[in-house]
Amino acid sequence: MTHHPETTVPLRHLAGPAVALRGNDINTDVMMPARFLKAITFVGLEKHVFANDRRARRHDGDLHAFDDPARQGARILVVNRNFGCGSSREHAPEGLRRWGIAAVVGESFGEIFADNCLAIGVPCLRVSEADAQQLQEAADADATRLFSVDLEERTIRSGNIVVPVALPDGARARFLAGTWDATSVLLRAGENIERVAAQLPYLNGWT
């Protein structure tokens, strides 16, 4: 299960190398095949991200981006249109996060996928088609190149590249305030919850 600390921290900036994954409509079934959903925890899911695609590429003598040794330190995933469409499985963003991805940048996202990413502290940032291609080309050209995401300025920078990113205002506010983990927010409000519950007649013997 996801670990919910009693406090979460604000997320304003993050930086690291990027890995590009091209293609539109990459769905959560592709990210995390159904046979890996039987686990009762999310531990180890990073080994199975894009499992079928990775196996197919190896069979063809090719290398998937997530198998490339040079990309193992990547923190930013750059994708295209409608990434994360399909089923609502939480295992897909959990697998990405545990693999090392701290932010996903792309043209558009499946709504539930983006919400599931928000719940575990991984922002899904929208960019234009041209900017997505520019970022992917830069990532492909140099596996060590650093990319810097600034949620306050709504930009991603790398060298002389400066790209505006879009993030829903509500999600951005939760990242900046450190309230992106709703369960942690609930746990911090424990005393208030108990006080309100004690005042509710239907929880205190009312018939």
LUMLOMAR-126239 format. One record per residue: x negated, y, z of N, C-alpha, C, O, CB in turn; residue in three letters; chain; residue number from 1. Coordinates in steps of 0.1 Angstrom, whole numbers, plus 5000, padded with zeros to 4 digits. Atoms other than C-alpha are relative to their C-alpha. Glycine has a CB too. Example, Ala and Ser with C-alpha at 12.3 -4.5 7.8 and 13.67 -1.06 7.14 Angstrom:
2
REC  n.px  n.py  n.pz  ca.px  ca.py  ca.pz  c.px  c.py  c.pz  o.px  o.py  o.pz  cb.px  cb.py  cb.pz  tivex  roba  doti
REC  4991  4988  5000   4877   4955   5078  4991  5012  5000  4981  5012  5007   5010   5000   5012    ALA     A     1
REC  5009  4989  5000   4863   4989   5071  5008  5011  5008  5003  5022  5009   4996   5005   4986    SER     A     2
This chain:
207
REC  n.px  n.py  n.pz  ca.px  ca.py  ca.pz  c.px  c.py  c.pz  o.px  o.py  o.pz  cb.px  cb.py  cb.pz  tivex  roba  doti
REC  4992  4988  5000   5000   5000   5000  4991  5012  5000  4979  5012  5004   5010   5000   5012    MET     A     1
REC  5007  4988  5000   4990   5036   4996  4997  5005  5014  5007  5004  5023   5008   5011   4992    THR     A     2
REC  5003  4995  4986   4972   5050   5027  5005  5014  5001  5001  5022  4992   4985   4999   5003    HIS     A     3
REC  4996  4986  4998   4989   5081   5040  4994  5006  5013  4998  5003  5024   5016   5000   5001    HIS     A     4
REC  5007  4994  4988   4966   5101   5063  5010  5010  5007  5020  5014  5000   4987   5007   4996    PRO     A     5
REC  4991  4991  4993   4983   5123   5089  4998  5014  4994  5008  5023  4995   4996   5001   5015    GLU     A     6
REC  5001  4987  5006   4969   5153   5070  4994  4998  4986  4986  4989  4984   4991   5010   5008    THR     A     7
REC  5006  5000  5013   4962   5158   5033  4993  5014  4998  4997  5024  5005   5010   4997   4989    THR     A     8
REC  5008  4988  5002   4938   5185   5020  5005  5007  4987  5009  5000  4978   4985   4997   5000    VAL     A     9
REC  4996  4992  5012   4945   5213   4995  4991  4995  4988  4979  4992  4991   4999   5015   5002    PRO     A    10
REC  5008  5004  5012   4933   5205   4960  5000  5013  4991  5011  5016  4984   5005   4988   4992    LEU     A    11
REC  5000  4988  5008   4922   5237   4942  4990  4998  4988  4993  5003  4977   4995   5012   5008    ARG     A    12
REC  5010  5002  5010   4891   5226   4922  4995  4986  5000  4995  4980  5011   4988   5010   5002    HIS     A    13
REC  5007  5013  5001   4876   5194   4910  4991  5000  4988  4994  5007  4978   5010   4988   5000    LEU     A    14
REC  5009  5000  5011   4847   5186   4887  4994  4986  4998  4993  4978  5008   4989   5011   5002    ALA     A    15
REC  5006  5013  5003   4830   5157   4870  4999  4997  4985  5005  5005  4978   5006   4989   5008    GLY     A    16
REC  5000  5004  5014   4823   5139   4838  5015  4996  4995  5023  4994  5004   4991   4989   4997    PRO     A    17
REC  4987  5004  5005   4853   5131   4815  4999  4988  4991  4988  4985  4985   5006   5012   4992    ALA     A    18
REC  4999  5011  5010   4864   5101   4795  5012  5002  4991  5023  5006  4996   5001   4986   5008    VAL     A    19
REC  4989  4997  5009   4885   5104   4764  5007  4986  4996  5001  4976  4995   4995   5006   4987    ALA     A    20
REC  4992  5012  5004   4913   5079   4756  5010  5005  4989  5020  5012  4993   5007   4993   5012    LEU     A    21
REC  4991  4995  5011   4930   5086   4722  5012  4991  4997  5012  4979  4999   4991   5001   4987    ARG     A    22
REC  4988  5007  5004   4965   5077   4711  5012  5006  5007  5011  5010  5019   4999   4985   5004    GLY     A    23
REC  4987  4995  4995   5001   5089   4716  5008  4988  5006  5006  4977  5002   5007   5007   4989    ASN     A    24
REC  4990  5010  4994   5027   5071   4737  4994  4988  5007  4999  4977  5006   5010   4995   4989    ASP     A    25
REC  5006  5010  4992   5003   5051   4758  5008  4998  5013  5009  5007  5021   4985   5003   5003    ILE     A    26
REC  4991  5002  4989   5027   5035   4783  4994  4994  5012  4983  4989  5012   5012   4992   4995    ASN     A    27
REC  5005  5006  4987   5024   5023   4819  4998  4985  4999  4990  4979  5007   5009   5004   5011    THR     A    28
REC  5002  5014  5002   5027   4987   4807  4986  4997  4994  4980  4987  4998   5011   4994   4991    ASP     A    29
REC  5014  5002  5006   4995   4991   4787  4990  5004  5011  4980  4997  5012   4998   5010   4988    VAL     A    30
REC  5009  4997  4990   4978   5008   4816  4998  4989  5011  4987  4986  5015   5005   5013   5007    MET     A    31
REC  5001  5010  4990   4987   4981   4841  5010  4989  4996  5022  4990  4999   5004   5006   5014    MET     A    32
REC  4991  5011  5004   5001   4948   4826  5008  4994  5012  5003  4994  5023   4992   4990   4993    PRO     A    33
REC  4991  5004  4990   5030   4933   4844  4995  4989  5009  4999  4988  5021   5013   4995   4994    ALA     A    34
REC  5005  5012  4992   5011   4902   4857  4992  5005  5012  4990  4997  5021   4991   4991   4992    ARG     A    35
REC  5007  4995  4988   4992   4925   4881  5009  5007  5010  5004  5013  5019   4989   5010   4995    PHE     A    36
REC  4991  4993  4992   5023   4939   4897  5004  4991  5012  5012  4996  5021   5012   5004   4993    LEU     A    37
REC  4996  5010  4989   5027   4908   4920  4993  5003  5013  4997  4998  5024   4998   4986   4995    LYS     A    38
REC  5008  4997  4988   5001   4921   4945  5009  5008  5010  5017  5016  5006   4987   5007   4997    ALA     A    39
REC  4993  4993  4990   5015   4934   4978  4993  5012  5004  4998  5020  5012   5003   4991   5012    ILE     A    40
REC  5008  4988  4998   4988   4961   4980  4995  5005  4987  4995  4997  4977   4989   4998   5011    THR     A    41
REC  5007  4995  5012   4971   4983   4955  4985  4998  4999  4979  5002  4989   5003   5015   4999    PHE     A    42
REC  5014  5002  4999   4937   4972   4965  4995  4992  4988  5001  4981  4985   4996   4993   5013    VAL     A    43
REC  5006  5007  5011   4916   4961   4935  5006  5002  4987  5002  4997  4976   5001   4985   5003    GLY     A    44
REC  4994  4998  5013   4939   4974   4908  4991  5007  4990  4994  5006  4978   5013   5009   5002    LEU     A    45
REC  5009  4994  5010   4911   4994   4893  4993  4991  4990  4990  4994  4979   4989   5008   5008    GLU     A    46
REC  5006  5010  5009   4897   4962   4878  5009  4996  4989  5005  4991  4979   4997   4987   5008    LYS     A    47
REC  4990  5005  5010   4929   4957   4858  5006  5011  4991  5014  5009  4983   5011   4993   5007    HIS     A    48
REC  4995  4989  5009   4935   4991   4842  4997  4997  4986  4985  4995  4982   4993   5014   5005    VAL     A    49
REC  5001  5003  5014   4941   4986   4805  4994  4986  4997  4987  4984  4988   4991   5011   4993    PHE     A    50
REC  5006  5013  5001   4932   4950   4810  5002  4993  4986  4992  4988  4981   5007   4991   5010    ALA     A    51
REC  4998  5007  5012   4948   4937   4778  4992  5007  4988  4986  5000  4980   5015   5000   4996    ASN     A    52
REC  5007  4993  5010   4933   4964   4756  4985  4998  5002  4978  4996  4992   5003   5015   5001    ASP     A    53
REC  5014  5002  4998   4899   4960   4772  4995  4986  4995  4985  4984  4989   4996   5002   5015    ARG     A    54
REC  5003  5014  5004   4900   4922   4766  5000  4999  4985  4991  4992  4979   5009   4990   5006    ARG     A    55
REC  4999  5000  5014   4910   4927   4730  4988  5007  4993  4983  5002  4983   5013   5007   4995    ALA     A    56
REC  5012  4993  5005   4882   4952   4724  4988  4991  5001  4980  4990  4992   4998   5013   5006    ARG     A    57
REC  5011  5009  4998   4857   4928   4739  5000  4988  4990  4990  4984  4985   4999   4995   5014    ARG     A    58
REC  4999  5011  5009   4870   4900   4717  4996  5004  4986  4990  4996  4978   5015   4995   5000    HIS     A    59
REC  5003  4995  5014   4865   4922   4686  4985  5005  5000  4981  5011  4990   5009   5011   4996    ASP     A    60
REC  5014  4995  5000   4829   4930   4697  4999  5015  5002  4988  5020  5000   4993   4996   4988    GLY     A    61
REC  4999  4986  4997   4839   4965   4707  5000  5003  5015  5001  4993  5023   5012   5007   4992    ASP     A    62
REC  5000  4996  4985   4839   4984   4740  5010  5010  5002  5010  5021  4996   4985   5005   5004    LEU     A    63
REC  4990  4990  4995   4868   5001   4756  4994  5011  5008  4983  5008  5015   5012   4993   5008    HIS     A    64
REC  5006  4989  4993   4861   5035   4771  4998  4996  5015  4989  5001  5021   5008   5012   4999    ALA     A    65
REC  5001  5004  4986   4868   5020   4806  4990  4989  5003  4988  4986  5015   5014   4997   5005    PHE     A    66
REC  5010  5010  4999   4842   4993   4800  4986  5006  4997  4976  4999  4999   5003   4988   4992    ASP     A    67
REC  5013  4994  5004   4815   5017   4788  4992  5004  5012  4997  5012  5020   5002   5013   4991    ASP     A    68
REC  5008  4997  4988   4787   5018   4814  4997  5015  5002  4997  5020  5013   4987   4992   5000    PRO     A    69
REC  5003  4986  4999   4780   5054   4806  5012  5008  5005  5010  5020  5009   4996   5005   4986    ALA     A    70
REC  4988  4992  4996   4816   5064   4815  5005  4996  5014  5015  5001  5018   5011   4997   4990    ARG     A    71
REC  4995  5005  4987   4818   5047   4849  5001  5011  5010  5008  5009  5021   4991   4989   5005    GLN     A    72
REC  4999  4989  4990   4814   5080   4867  5010  5010  4997  5011  5021  5003   4987   5006   5002    GLY     A    73
REC  4991  4990  5004   4841   5098   4849  5011  5003  5010  5016  4993  5017   5007   4995   4987    ALA     A    74
REC  4990  4996  4990   4866   5117   4871  5012  5006  4993  5023  5007  4998   4995   5010   5010    ARG     A    75
REC  4990  4993  5007   4887   5134   4844  5003  4992  4987  4994  4989  4979   4997   5015   4996    ILE     A    76
REC  4995  5008  5011   4908   5114   4818  5007  5010  4990  5016  5017  4994   5009   4989   5004    LEU     A    77
REC  4994  4991  5010   4916   5133   4786  5008  4992  4990  5002  4983  4983   4989   5008   4992    VAL     A    78
REC  4991  5008  5008   4946   5119   4767  5007  5009  4990  5005  5020  4988   5009   4992   5009    VAL     A    79
REC  4992  4992  5010   4971   5129   4740  5014  5001  5004  5017  5005  5015   4999   4992   4986    ASN     A    80
REC  4986  4997  4998   5009   5130   4737  5007  4989  5007  5005  4977  5004   5006   5004   4987    ARG     A    81
REC  4991  5010  4994   5034   5113   4760  4993  4989  5008  4997  4978  5007   5010   4994   4990    ASN     A    82
REC  5008  5010  4992   5008   5096   4782  5008  4996  5012  5013  5004  5019   4986   5005   5003    PHE     A    83
REC  4993  5005  4988   5024   5074   4809  5015  4998  4998  5022  4998  5008   4997   5010   5011    GLY     A    84
REC  4986  5003  5003   5057   5068   4792  5003  4986  5004  4994  4978  5008   5004   5003   4986    CYS     A    85
REC  4997  5014  4997   5076   5036   4799  5005  4998  5014  5013  5006  5019   4988   4991   4998    GLY     A    86
REC  4994  5003  4987   5083   5020   4832  4994  5009  5011  4985  5017  5009   4996   4985   5004    SER     A    87
REC  5004  4991  4989   5080   5037   4866  4990  4994  5009  4987  5000  5020   5013   5003   5008    SER     A    88
REC  5009  5006  4991   5054   5014   4880  4989  5009  5006  4982  5015  4999   4993   4988   4993    ARG     A    89
REC  5010  4992  4993   5032   5031   4906  4986  4994  4998  4976  5002  5000   5004   5001   5015    GLU     A    90
REC  5013  5007  5002   5005   5006   4899  4991  5007  4990  4979  5007  4991   5002   4985   4997    HIS     A    91
REC  5008  4994  5011   4994   5025   4868  4992  5012  5005  4980  5012  5004   5009   5005   4989    ALA     A    92
REC  5008  4989  4995   4984   5058   4884  4991  4996  5012  4980  5001  5013   5009   5011   5005    PRO     A    93
REC  5008  5005  4989   4971   5039   4915  4987  4993  4994  4976  4995  4999   5007   4990   5009    GLU     A    94
REC  5012  5006  5006   4948   5019   4892  4990  5010  4995  4978  5009  4996   5004   4990   4989    GLY     A    95
REC  5009  4989  5005   4935   5050   4875  4993  5007  5011  4981  5009  5010   5008   5010   4992    LEU     A    96
REC  5007  4993  4989   4928   5067   4908  4989  4992  5006  4979  4997  5009   5011   5004   5010    ARG     A    97
REC  5010  5009  4994   4910   5037   4922  4989  4998  4991  4978  4995  4996   5007   4987   5004    ARG     A    98
REC  5012  5002  5009   4889   5034   4891  4991  5013  5001  4979  5012  4998   5006   4999   4985    TRP     A    99
REC  5008  4988  4998   4878   5070   4898  5006  5013  4994  5000  5023  4995   4987   4998   4994    GLY     A   100
REC  4994  4988  5007   4901   5093   4878  5007  5009  5011  5015  5005  5019   5011   4995   4990    ILE     A   101
REC  4995  4990  4991   4909   5125   4898  5010  5009  4994  5017  5016  5001   4989   5007   5006    ALA     A   102
REC  4991  4991  5007   4928   5144   4871  5002  4994  4986  4993  4989  4980   4995   5014   5000    ALA     A   103
REC  4997  5004  5014   4945   5136   4838  5004  5012  4992  5012  5020  4996   5011   4989   4999    VAL     A   104
REC  4997  4988  5009   4945   5162   4810  5005  4995  4987  4999  4986  4981   4987   5009   4998    VAL     A   105
REC  4994  5005  5013   4967   5157   4780  5011  5009  4995  5014  5020  5001   5006   4986   5002    GLY     A   106
REC  4990  4992  5007   4993   5171   4756  5013  5000  5008  5020  5010  5009   5002   4996   4986    GLU     A   107
REC  4987  5002  4992   5023   5157   4776  5000  4987  5007  4992  4978  5004   5013   5001   4990    SER     A   108
REC  5000  5012  4992   5032   5131   4801  5014  4995  5003  5024  5002  5002   4993   5003   5014    PHE     A   109
REC  4988  5005  4995   5059   5107   4811  5004  5006  5013  4995  5008  5022   5000   4985   5001    GLY     A   110
REC  4996  4992  4988   5079   5125   4838  4997  4992  5013  4992  4997  5023   5014   5004   4999    GLU     A   111
REC  5002  5008  4987   5079   5096   4864  4985  4998  5002  4981  4998  5014   5008   4987   4998    ILE     A   112
REC  5015  5002  4999   5042   5089   4857  4994  5013  5007  4986  5011  5016   4994   4997   4987    PHE     A   113
REC  5006  4987  4995   5033   5126   4864  5004  5001  5015  4996  5006  5023   5005   5012   4992    ALA     A   114
REC  4996  4999  4986   5054   5125   4896  4993  4990  5009  4989  4993  5020   5015   4998   5001    ASP     A   115
REC  5008  5010  4992   5037   5093   4908  4986  5004  5001  4980  5001  5012   5001   4986   4993    ASN     A   116
REC  5014  4995  4998   5003   5109   4901  5000  5011  5010  4991  5012  5018   4995   5005   4986    CYS     A   117
REC  5000  4990  4990   5013   5139   4921  5001  4995  5014  4994  5000  5023   5013   5009   4998    LEU     A   118
REC  4998  5006  4986   5023   5117   4951  4987  4994  5005  4985  4993  5017   5010   4989   4999    ALA     A   119
REC  5013  5005  4995   4987   5104   4952  4989  5010  4998  4977  5006  4999   4997   4986   4993    ILE     A   120
REC  5010  4989  5001   4969   5137   4946  4993  5000  4987  4981  5005  4986   4991   4998   5010    GLY     A   121
REC  5007  5000  5013   4961   5133   4909  5008  5009  4991  5019  5005  4986   4999   4986   4993    VAL     A   122
REC  4992  4991  5009   4972   5163   4888  5000  4996  4986  4990  4991  4980   4994   5014   5001    PRO     A   123
REC  4999  5002  5014   4985   5158   4853  5001  5014  4993  5011  5021  4995   5013   4991   4996    CYS     A   124
REC  5001  4986  5005   4975   5190   4834  5002  5000  4984  4996  4992  4977   4986   5006   5003    LEU     A   125
REC  4997  5000  5014   4990   5198   4800  4992  5011  4992  4989  5022  4997   5015   5004   4998    ARG     A   126
REC  5007  4992  5009   4970   5213   4771  5006  4999  4986  5014  4990  4984   4984   4997   5001    VAL     A   127
REC  4996  5001  5014   4976   5220   4735  4994  4988  4993  4984  4983  4997   4997   5013   4992    SER     A   128
REC  5005  5011  5008   4970   5194   4708  4985  5003  4996  4976  4994  4997   5008   4997   4988    GLU     A   129
REC  5014  4996  5005   4939   5213   4695  4991  5000  5012  4979  4996  5011   5001   5014   4994    ALA     A   130
REC  5009  4999  4989   4925   5218   4730  4997  4985  5005  4986  4983  5010   5006   5008   5012    ASP     A   131
REC  5002  5014  4996   4930   5181   4739  4989  4994  4991  4980  4986  4995   5013   4992   4999    ALA     A   132
REC  5010  5005  5010   4910   5172   4707  4987  5005  5003  4977  4998  5003   5005   5003   4986    GLN     A   133
REC  5013  4993  4997   4883   5197   4716  4994  4994  5012  4982  4991  5013   5002   5015   5002    GLN     A   134
REC  5006  5006  4988   4879   5183   4751  4996  4985  4998  4986  4981  5003   5011   5001   5011    LEU     A   135
REC  5004  5014  5002   4879   5147   4739  4987  4999  4992  4979  4991  4995   5011   4993   4992    GLN     A   136
REC  5012  5000  5008   4852   5155   4713  4988  5003  5009  4977  4997  5008   5001   5009   4989    GLU     A   137
REC  5011  4996  4991   4831   5172   4740  4996  4988  5009  4985  4986  5012   5004   5012   5008    ALA     A   138
REC  5003  5011  4991   4835   5142   4764  4993  4989  4992  4984  4982  4998   5013   4995   5006    ALA     A   139
REC  5006  5011  5008   4826   5117   4736  4986  5003  4997  4977  4994  4996   5008   4998   4988    ASP     A   140
REC  5014  4997  5004   4795   5136   4727  4990  4999  5011  4978  4997  5008   5000   5015   4995    ALA     A   141
REC  5009  5000  4989   4780   5136   4761  5006  4994  5013  5015  5001  5019   4994   5014   5003    ASP     A   142
REC  4993  5006  4989   4790   5112   4789  4996  5007  5013  5003  5005  5023   4995   4985   5001    ALA     A   143
REC  5004  4994  4987   4771   5133   4815  5005  5015  5001  5004  5021  5011   4985   5000   5001    THR     A   144
REC  4995  4986  5000   4788   5166   4805  5010  5002  5011  5019  4994  5013   5006   5004   4986    ARG     A   145
REC  4991  4997  4989   4806   5182   4834  5011  5009  4996  5010  5018  4988   4992   5007   5012    LEU     A   146
REC  4988  4992  5002   4841   5195   4833  5005  5005  5013  5005  4997  5023   5011   4991   4992    PHE     A   147
REC  4995  4994  4988   4856   5218   4859  5014  5004  4999  5018  5012  4990   4991   5012   5005    SER     A   148
REC  4986  4997  5000   4893   5220   4867  5003  5010  5011  4998  5007  5023   5009   4987   5001    VAL     A   149
REC  4996  4989  4990   4906   5251   4885  5015  5001  5000  5021  5007  4991   4993   5013   4997    ASP     A   150
REC  4986  4999  4999   4942   5248   4896  5005  5014  5004  5016  5018  5000   5005   4990   5010    LEU     A   151
REC  4996  4987  4997   4942   5283   4909  5000  5009  4987  5010  5017  4985   4990   5007   5010    GLU     A   152
REC  5001  4992  5012   4931   5298   4876  5008  4994  4988  5010  5000  4978   4986   5002   4996    GLU     A   153
REC  4993  5008  5010   4949   5271   4856  4991  4999  4987  4995  5002  4976   5013   5006   4996    ARG     A   154
REC  5009  5001  5010   4918   5264   4835  4992  4987  5001  4991  4981  5012   4991   5012   4998    THR     A   155
REC  5011  5010  4999   4894   5236   4826  4988  5005  4992  4990  5010  4980   5005   4986   4994    ILE     A   156
REC  5011  4995  5006   4859   5246   4817  4989  4989  4998  4988  4980  5006   4994   5012   5008    ARG     A   157
REC  5011  5008  5003   4829   5229   4802  4990  5007  4991  4994  5008  4979   5004   4985   4995    SER     A   158
REC  5009  4992  5009   4799   5248   4789  5007  5013  4995  5013  5020  5003   4995   4992   4989    GLY     A   159
REC  4993  4988  5006   4813   5274   4765  5014  4998  4997  5021  5006  4991   4992   5004   4988    ASN     A   160
REC  4986  5003  5002   4847   5257   4764  5008  5005  5012  5005  5001  5024   5002   4985   4998    ILE     A   161
REC  4991  4996  4990   4874   5273   4784  5015  4998  4995  5019  5004  4985   4998   5016   5005    VAL     A   162
REC  4987  5004  5005   4909   5258   4780  5011  5003  5011  5009  4999  5022   5000   4985   4996    VAL     A   163
REC  4990  4998  4990   4941   5270   4797  5008  4987  5002  5010  4979  4992   5010   5011   4995    PRO     A   164
REC  4992  5012  4997   4961   5242   4814  5013  5004  5006  5014  5014  5013   4992   4990   5009    VAL     A   165
REC  4986  4998  4994   4998   5240   4824  5003  4989  5010  5000  4978  5008   5010   5001   4989    ALA     A   166
REC  4996  5009  4989   5011   5225   4856  5013  5006  5006  5013  5017  5009   4989   4998   5011    LEU     A   167
REC  4987  4994  4995   5047   5228   4869  4997  5007  5013  4989  5003  5021   5010   4989   5003    PRO     A   168
REC  5003  4992  4988   5048   5255   4896  5002  4993  5013  4994  4994  5022   5010   5012   5000    ASP     A   169
REC  4998  5008  4988   5062   5231   4922  4988  4991  5003  4984  4991  5015   5013   4993   5000    GLY     A   170
REC  5012  5009  4998   5034   5206   4917  4988  5008  5004  4980  5004  5013   4998   4992   4988    ALA     A   171
REC  5012  4992  4998   5008   5233   4916  5000  5005  5015  4990  5005  5021   4999   5012   4990    ARG     A   172
REC  4999  4995  4986   5020   5248   4949  4997  4989  5010  4991  4992  5020   5014   5005   5002    ALA     A   173
REC  5003  5011  4991   5019   5214   4966  4985  4996  5000  4980  4993  5011   5008   4988   4996    ARG     A   174
REC  5015  5002  5000   4983   5208   4954  4993  5011  5008  4984  5008  5016   4995   4999   4986    PHE     A   175
REC  5007  4989  4994   4972   5242   4965  5002  5001  5016  4993  5005  5023   5004   5013   4994    LEU     A   176
REC  4997  4999  4986   4989   5239   4999  4996  4987  5008  4996  4986  5020   5015   5002   5002    ALA     A   177
REC  5003  5013  4994   4978   5203   5005  5012  4992  5005  5011  4984  5014   4991   5002   5012    GLY     A   178
REC  4987  5007  4996   5014   5190   5007  5004  4991  4989  5016  4988  4988   5011   5011   5003    THR     A   179
REC  4996  5008  5011   5013   5168   4977  5004  4986  5005  5011  4979  4997   4988   4998   4990    TRP     A   180
REC  4996  5013  4994   5016   5136   4999  5012  5002  5009  5011  5006  5020   4988   4994   5007    ASP     A   181
REC  4987  4997  4992   5053   5138   5010  5000  4991  5013  5006  4996  5023   5012   4996   4991    ALA     A   182
REC  4999  5008  4988   5048   5109   5035  4991  5006  5011  4995  5006  5023   4994   4986   4997    THR     A   183
REC  5009  4993  4990   5019   5128   5052  5008  5012  5006  5007  5015  5018   4987   5004   4994    SER     A   184
REC  4993  4988  4995   5041   5159   5054  5011  4995  5010  5013  5002  5020   5007   5007   4988    VAL     A   185
REC  4990  5005  4991   5068   5138   5070  4994  4995  5013  5000  4998  5024   5007   4988   4993    LEU     A   186
REC  5007  5004  4988   5044   5123   5095  4996  5012  5009  4997  5011  5021   4988   4991   4997    LEU     A   187
REC  5004  4988  4993   5032   5157   5105  5012  5007  5007  5011  5014  5017   4993   5010   4991    ARG     A   188
REC  4988  4994  4995   5068   5167   5112  5007  4991  5010  5019  4992  5013   5010   5004   4989    ALA     A   189
REC  4994  5010  4991   5074   5138   5136  5007  5005  5011  5019  5001  5014   4989   4990   5005    GLY     A   190
REC  4993  4994  4988   5082   5158   5167  5013  5007  4996  5023  5006  5003   4991   5009   5007    GLU     A   191
REC  4988  4993  5004   5106   5180   5148  5011  4990  4996  5023  4992  4999   4997   5009   4988    ASN     A   192
REC  4990  5010  5005   5123   5150   5132  5007  4993  5012  5019  4991  5013   4993   4989   4992    ILE     A   193
REC  4994  5007  4988   5128   5133   5166  5009  5010  5008  5019  5006  5013   4988   4996   5010    GLU     A   194
REC  4991  4990  4993   5142   5166   5181  5013  5001  4993  5024  5002  5000   4992   5013   5001    ARG     A   195
REC  4988  4999  5008   5167   5169   5153  5009  4987  5002  5021  4988  5004   4998   5003   4986    VAL     A   196
REC  4993  5013  4999   5176   5132   5155  5007  4999  5014  5018  4993  5015   4990   4988   4998    ALA     A   197
REC  4994  5001  4986   5183   5135   5193  5012  5009  5001  5020  5006  5010   4990   5005   5010    ALA     A   198
REC  4988  4991  5000   5209   5162   5185  5011  4995  4991  5022  5001  4991   4996   5014   4996    GLN     A   199
REC  4990  5005  5009   5228   5141   5159  5009  4990  5007  5004  4979  5012   4993   4994   4988    LEU     A   200
REC  4991  5009  4992   5258   5125   5175  5001  4985  4994  5002  4976  5002   5014   5005   5000    PRO     A   201
REC  4999  5013  5005   5259   5096   5151  4988  4991  5001  4988  4979  4998   5003   5001   4985    TYR     A   202
REC  5012  5008  4996   5224   5085   5162  4999  4999  5015  4990  4993  5020   4988   5007   4995    LEU     A   203
REC  5001  5000  4985   5232   5088   5199  5014  4996  5006  5019  5002  5015   4996   5014   5005    ASN     A   204
REC  4989  5006  4993   5262   5066   5207  5014  5006  4996  5024  5002  5001   4999   5001   5014    GLY     A   205
REC  4988  4994  5004   5288   5087   5189  5009  4990  4992  5003  4983  4984   4998   5013   4992    TRP     A   206
REC  4991  5009  5007   5318   5067   5177  5013  5008  4995  5021  5002  4988   5005   4988   5008    THR     A   207
